[in-house]
């Protein structure tokens, strides 16, 4: 996340945003983490979730997309100083994360330590 994205990779990636949920969510993450554009980044996660709901090839990703959006939203809240809202969102996310999403459980636990 701290490195610049090579221009040729970015140029190849940009047209794929909105074509599949993975790239759309990835762009949302980029906006959140690199650009600090919380609302815009979260809106791309919402678009990715909507796309996944409409395409049966991606329905198995819905839980993960929702969880990742909530974790990133909580991270933004914590970074802005709203620890209580961040903690509430992380507590909710922790309950929703299944055993298949254990990597997210670790991220949630680490962020909860920051609250």
Secondary structure, 3 states (H helix, E strand, C coil): CCCCCCHHHHHHHHCCECCEHHHHHHHHHHHHHCCCCHHHHHHHHHHHHHHHHHCCCCHHHHHHHHHHHHHHHHHHHHHCCCHHHHHHHHHHHHHHCCHHHHHHHHHHHHHHHHC
